Amino acid sequence: MRRCARLFTALAALQLGKSAYAQTPPPPPGAIVAALGTCRLASGATIENCRIAYRSFGRLNATRTNAVLIPTWLLGRSEDWIGMLGPNGWVDTTRFFTIVVDAFANGRSSSPSNSPPDEGAAFRNLTIGDMVDAQHRLAVEILKLPRLHAVLGISMGGMQAFEWAVRYPNFVEAIVPIVGTPQPGAFDRTFTSTLMSLIENGRMHDVPDDSVWSQVSLMWEMHLRTPRAVNKDGVTAAAADVAQRTKKLSATWSLDDYASQVGAVQRLSVAAKFGGDLARAAAQVRSRMLIIYSWDDHSVSAESAAAFAKFVHADTLAVASTCGHLMTGCEAARITPVVRAFLAR
């Protein structure tokens, strides 16, 4: 449950607002920040002094082909994965060189909160593809990897995994998206649009950040888990969770960083270059895939992931859970061995 709570806190960090610019802050203990020079984004904007933060675990083999890359979830950070890796974790770091990469706009890699004010506009139209392109540069230019054994991600990390499958089909042997999607459904977009409206209206009317955080956290309380789970815990417990998350997130996350990441989620479609045709996008895939989803997920609908799985003949694991989107924590005992076995093939 501790892992579930940690994931809940990170995923609930959907925000928009004002943030102070920190001039190239030092990386947190254990993290490395790689300089990529200039990053050109899909919008045509550029990030100068582009930086990618990451953590690595384990060792490369002699042929440098045992690397597993893990992108972070929505406003997640690489340190969130530390307790999930190891000999008995999601990825066996005694076998695989594991790289957990901080996605753009999470406050570790290049973000509105740590970039000069005149570069802030570059993040307004950030895409999941932009995140993946920078990760590919990290793998090739910085780490000098000829290919990746696997890409694995949860939630927005799973969305990046789908993007990897289509964008770099010959670079990754295995791809594991978990509660992610290749393109958000109408329900998903309605939910995130509602969150954005709450936050934008709060900014327009100069509502204190804490109050906006509280509203957003309440929305996530109703979507991250199923109604059955929320009803079981009761109103008092739910209110206490919202209050605790609001306090923590207000103190640790930039609201402008949230705007960039949730915007990237809203714009996601791996089929954009194929006229919106998901089957044509899936035809690009050369990696073997394990796609894990839940029909009980009220945050990231399972339909597109399930359809993509059929197109690419992927291995699948559909997990029924009252934890909904948070089933990666609640059902870890069921999911972890399936992921480990797939990576070991």
Phi, psi and omega in degrees: 000331177298318179296320179298316179296321180295318179294321180299315181298317182292316183290333182283356185278062178258108189219162171216141179167209187254137180222150177277142179276124178254120183290103178039071181296152179294148180291153176292160181307132178091348181263153176240141177245118181262137179267123181256002184077234179261131175253121178265127186263164182299332181287347186099349177284164178231149171251112176280154182051046184292133185231142176234122177266146180201165173234146178235149182223142180081193184228149173288146174279179186298329181264001178059038184241014182251027184272136174243124181256132181237111174279152182281157178279181184305115185052027170274167179227157187302329181294340179296339182271350189305313182283357182258000182245162177132186183305330180243013184267193180300320177235129180281102183283356172278347180248324185242137171283113190251127182243115175261117188255130175285120180292153174312145174069031173250008178088351177256302172283179180307132188208162173304325185286343181233019177245156177303147183307325182287351176262356183302325181298334181298333184271352186292332179241032178302144178237162174298324177299322177300318179299314183292321178301318179294323178293322177296318177297320177301313182296317186274310188277323184265310184270349177057045180268133178287335178190172176249141173291320183201156166237131183226136180205153180248135176060241177299333173295324175293325176296320176294325178297317176300318180297319176303316184300321183272321188281324182231066189295337183257008185257344186233131180283317185223142182226133184230091172277134182235125186041042174248187179207149174280339173198124182301145177278175181299321179297316180299315182292325177295319180297309182292327176294323177296317178299314181297322179295318177304315186285317180296320177294323177298318179293318182299323183258015175057041176286135179304144182304320181301322180291321178294317177305317182298318179294317180294317179298323178294319177299318180292328177302328182272349185244331183291326178245176179277159175305325180299318180293318179295317179298324180295319181288328178092164185295318183297314180295319180297317180296321179294320178296316180298316181296318181294316179295318181302314181296315183291315183292324178299329183272341190238353185234144173277132179289327177292326176297319177302314183305319181293314183289316181292329174296320178297321178297316181296328182274355186297131165198110179292348180263007184303321181279359183239033178066022181080004183275107183295326179295319178294322177295317180296332180294344178282340190290133176240348180281150168283145187229143168242116183248121185245129182210174177222131175288350176269003183283118180260007179251317177233104184298147187273347189303310184293322179295318180294321179294316179299320180301321178292320181299322185259004181056046182282156164291145180225156171219109176262121187249118174276127182198136175292347177284349177058234182298336181271014182294343177295335174270310184294326184250024184301325181296333179273322187279318187305311181295330178292316178296314182299318181294321180294317180294330184280348182291000000 
